[in-house]
């Protein structure tokens, strides 16, 4: 067997071992999980999460997931806590403390502080008889499983279970609070994720930048409007200001002969594809790609089709979509 084949076998063994651990974790959940959720929901402050070593790395991720899904949370390093950072915890907070063994010595001051100041504590560990679980108001017990390393000493299956349990807590809280994609975007305004959650109304051009002309506008003036606004397109409206059609480069080519003798109404393509201001920008990109167009006029979903804005594919590309 080649080394590369051995590597692949190892990878599959590790993943299978951790998958079995997650199955056991799922089966082990009980009323203690509900109790932990109730404690976190009742907190008037933040969820303070602490752990040492690999558990500390998992704790940081859980804190970030909670904070980004509507549950104020903060990671406190247990060693730093012993040198002043215990002041980051206060009454009204709830502590979530992680330790596979439940006997991590660096957590002693964190545990003692929560007991002294009546800060509710949720412990996550694999030993029900451990100090952490015994001192906790609610103990979430990780099932005893094989670590995926084969030696039993490298945190692998145990940290995966802890991470999944943190995700389960975050999602349960998120669903209870009816956390929406719009809420999520408020915590993720930048990067690819922020772009995917952008609304059309966040990116569209409006006001004086909007290229629109009345239906009886001479094509000489239409050409000036197209050139002036720079989108290569113009919307055509009726006397009430509702969108009746659109004129693109393709329409100009089709009517090249005698173009300047025509009006906007005679050249326009009727019933253009539109989108609503509340639609996700990612949806707008999908529409433009499927119809092979570069612009969408924006109108309200209900009421008269009065143009509210214009979204160009370049606006979407600029924020990372497309």
N, C-alpha and C positions, 0 to 999 in steps of 0.2 A: 504494500500500500504506500502510495506517495505521501509526502508531508501535506500537500494540499488537500488530499482526501481525508487525512487525519484531522486537519483543521476544520473541515466541514462537518465531520462527525462530532467533533467537540462542540461546535456551535449549535448543532441540532440537539445535542444532549443537554447543554446549558438551557436552551430555550424551553425544551420539554420539561426539564426539572422545575423551572420557574413557573411554567404554565400549570403544572400540578400543584404547586404551592398556592397559586392564585385560586385554583378550584377549591382547595381546602379552606382558604380564607373566606371565600364566598359562602361555603357551607357552615362556617363557624359563627357567622354574624347572628346576633340576637338582640334582645331588648337593650343591652348596653349601648349599642349603636344609637338607638332612638334617644336614650338618655343623654348621650354626648351631644346630639343635635340640639336637644332642648336646652342644655346648658349654654351652648354657643349662641342660640337664638335669644336667650334671656340676657346675655351680656350687654351692658350699656356702653362698654368701652371696646377694647380690641381683643383679638385672639393673639396671645403671646406664645410663640412656638419655640421650643428649645430642644437641642439634642447635641451630642458630642460625636466627633469623628464622622463616619459615614452617615450616621443618623442625623448629624447636623446638616450635611448636604441635602438630605431628604427634607429636613425641616425647613430649610430655606426655600425649596421648591414648593412645598405645601403652603408656606406663608405667601409666596408670590401668587399661587393659584387662587387662594382665598381672597387676597386683596384685589385681584383683577376680576373677580366674579361677585363683588358686592359685600364681602365680609371683611371689614378692616382687620388687618393682621400684620404682625411684625415679628421678625426673627430676633431672638436674643441668644448670643453665644454664652454658654454656661460659665466658661472660664472668665469672660469679661463681666458677666453678671456678678461674680464674686468680688470684682474690683470696681463696683459703682453702677453697673448697668442694671442691677436689680431695681433701681429707681425708675426704670422704664415700665415696670409693672405697677398697677394701682388697683384699688378697689373699683369694681365695675368691669375689670378685665377678666378673661378666662385664660388659663394656661393649658397648652397642649404640649406634653413632654414625651419625647421619644427615646427609648433605650431598649435594644433587643433583650439584653440581660435583665434590665430593670435595676441594676446595681451600679450603674456608671457613677464613680465617685464625684466627678465634676458637677453632677446634677444636685448634689446634696444641698447646696445653698439655695438653689432655685426651689426645690421641694419645700425646704424649711420656710422660705419666705412666703410661699403661697399658704402654708398652714398658719403662719403667724398672723397674716393679714386677711385671712378668710377669702382668699382668691380661689375660686373653683378651679380644680385641676383635673384634666383628663390625661390618663397615662396610657401609652401604647408600649407594650412589652410582650415577650413570649413566655414569661414565667409568672403565673398567678400569685405565687408566694413571694415575689420580689418586693423590695422596699418601695419601688415606684408604684406598683399596683396597689399595695396595701395602703399607701398614703393617699392615693387618688380618690376623688369623689366618684369618678367613673373610670373603670379600667377596661380597655379594649385589648383583648388577648390575641396575640398572633399565634396561629397553630405551630406546633413544633414540626418543622420540615427539614429536609436535607438542603444544605447550601449547595448551589450549583457548581462550586469549585471542586467538589470531590473530596477535599480534605476536611471540610466542615469548619474551617477557620476564616474564610474570606466572606464578608457580608455580600451576599448575592440574592438568594431567594428571600432572605429576611428583609433586605432593603426594598426589593421589588414589592413585597406585600405591604410594607409600610407606605410606600409611595402610592400604591393603589388604594389603600385605606384612606389616605389623605385626599385623593381625588374623589373618593366616594363621599366623604364628608363635605367637600366643596360643592359637588354637584347636587347633593341633597339640599344643602342650604340655598344654592342658586335656584333650584326648582321651587322651593318653598317661597322664595322672594319674587318669583316670576321674573327672573332676570332675563332681559331681552337682548337681541343683538345690538340694539341701539345703546343700551346701557353698557354693553361690553365695549363698544367703540369709544365710549367716553374715557375708558381706561387704556385704550390702545389707539391713540390718534395717529401714531407714526408707523412707518414700515408697511410691509405687504399686507398685514392683517388689517391695519387701519384703512388702507386703500380699498380692500375688499368690502369693508363695512361702510364705506362712504356712500352717501345718498346723492342722487342726481342733483338735488338742489344745492349741495355743497360745492359742486364743480361747474355748474352751468353758467353761461353768460346771460346777462339780463340787462334791463334798462336800455340805455342808449347804445349798448353794444349789440343789441338784438337786431338782426337783419330782416326787416319786414317791410312790405310795401302794399298799398291798396291794390285790389284786383284790376283797376282801370289804369294803373301806372304805365306810361309808355316804356317800351323796352330800353330805350336809350337811358332813362332814369334808373331802370332796374339794374343795368350794367354798372352804373355809377355806384349804386348801393352795394352790389356784390363786391366791387373793387374796394370801396370805402371800409366795409366791415371785415373783409379779409377771410371769410369762411368758405368762399366758393359756392355759396348757396344763399337763397333768400326765401322767406316765407311770404305767401300771398294771402291777404285777409280781405273779408268782405266789408260792407258798410258798418257792420256791428263789431268789427274787430276780431271775428272768429277766423281761425286758420282754415283756408279752403284748399290750399295747394302749396307746392314747393317748386322752385326753379333751381336746377343744378347745371353743371357743365354739360351733362348729357342732354338736357332739354335744349340748351343753347345750340348744340351741334345738330340736333334733329330739326331745328327751325332756322338754320343758318340763312337759307334763302329768304330774303325779305324780312329778316328778323326785326329791324328797326321800325318797320311799319306795323308791328304787332303790339298788343298790350300784354301785361303780365298774365291775365286770365287766359289768353289764347295760347300761351307757351307753357304754363305750369302743368305739373303732374298732380292730379287731384288725389285727395285722401291720402296724404303722406303718412308714413309710419311715425308715431309719436310715443312718448313715454311720460310718466308722471313724476313730479318732483320728489315724491317719497320713495321711488324705486331705488334699489341698490345700483350703484354705478356699475358693478360687475354684471348685473342683468342687462344694463344698457349696452355694454361691450358685446355681450352675447347676441343681442338683437342686431347690432350693427354688423357683426361678423357674419351672421347667418343671412342677412339681406344684402351683404356686400355694399354697405353705405358708410359714409364717414360722419354723418350728422344726424341728430334727432332733435326735433322741436319738442319742447316740454309744455304739456298742458295738464290741467287738473283732471282727476279721474271723473269728477262729476261736474255738471254745469256746462256752459258754453266753452268751446275749444279755443279759448283766447291764449295766444302764446305767452308763456311765463318765462321762457328761457330757451337757450340752445346749448346742447351738449355736443362737443366735437370729440372724435376719437383721440385727438392729440391731448385733450384735457385728461383723459383716462390714462394714456400712456405716460403722461408726466408724473402721475402719482403711483405708477408701478403696475397698472392694470393693462390687460391686452395680451 
